[in-house]
Amino acid sequence: MADKKVQRPEFFKVYIPHINSKILHLPLGFVRYIPQPHSDTAIIRNQSGNSWRVGFTRRDGFACFESGWADFVRDNELKPSEFMVFVYKAPCTFLVSIYGVSTCREKRGQVAICEILRDDEEDESETSDEEFVPQQTPRSIKLGKCKMGLEKGKSRRPLQVGQGSSARPEAGPAVEPELYLDNPSNLFFVTGLKNRNFELLVPSRLMKDFNLKFSENLTFIDPIGTIPARRARWRDNRVCLKEWTRVCRRNNLKAEDKVICELKKTGHEVESIKVHIIRKEE
């Protein structure tokens, strides 16, 4: 006789920004399904397979998600009146499905989360999405796996290291970074709009070859103004910069646009990134 499918307790919530953008209270009738004692943190996993660690508080018959919940809201780009269906999986994991205003289930937050990324996981964005263009050529430079960004229909080509103040791919879109940089001697790398635009990954080769450090709190400078950013670090020590999605949104970046990230630093420490956007029509 086949085993019966496990029926897990579940509940739904409607996203209302002024009520649950910072904290989410679980329904009173649902709390009884959570055994005592329990962890003071919970894992929320969305349909894209990504997870968020949030503070989980339970007292006097009430339970809620607190610290970290605002990050989940932001990363999944929740909009007013959207539905979230939570399914509880012991000991303290919640599987969430998000239903947009169209009433269809949607995949959101397709990003890599620093806190739970396994050491053996590979990130394709560094080798296939980012084009590292150094402005200085150290003697110890190695081409290795560093690849230029790809466009549809284009084959992979290794990065060509130039002499003097520039280095650019052998082929590809005609981009002349020197025409956009505030200071042609500054370091920079080229990126573009990706499916996962929640964070900006800094090419590890750039960090290593120029012994760079990034301030914990730094600034994106785009054509509109400034956006405070936060440095995060993966377990394999790669650096990514949060709040990048705000740059993409407010500048209405398209898939065909190119973005030159010019590093502004004092000594070896990067304090801000000047964003230069090259539209396709340019």
URFEN-V617800 format. One record per helix or strand of 3 or more residues. SS is the DSSP state (~ for helix, > for strand). FROM is the first residue (numbers start at 1). TO is the last residue. Records with the same first field share a line. If there is no record, write none. Layout:
SS->FROM-TO + FROM-TO
//
This chain:
>->10-14 + 41-45 + 51-59 + 62-65 + 83-89 + 93-99 + 131-133 + 188-192 + 199-201 + 213-221 + 226-233 + 239-242 + 258-266 + 269-278
~->17-20 + 28-31 + 69-75 + 114-116 + 124-129 + 177-179 + 204-209 + 244-250
//
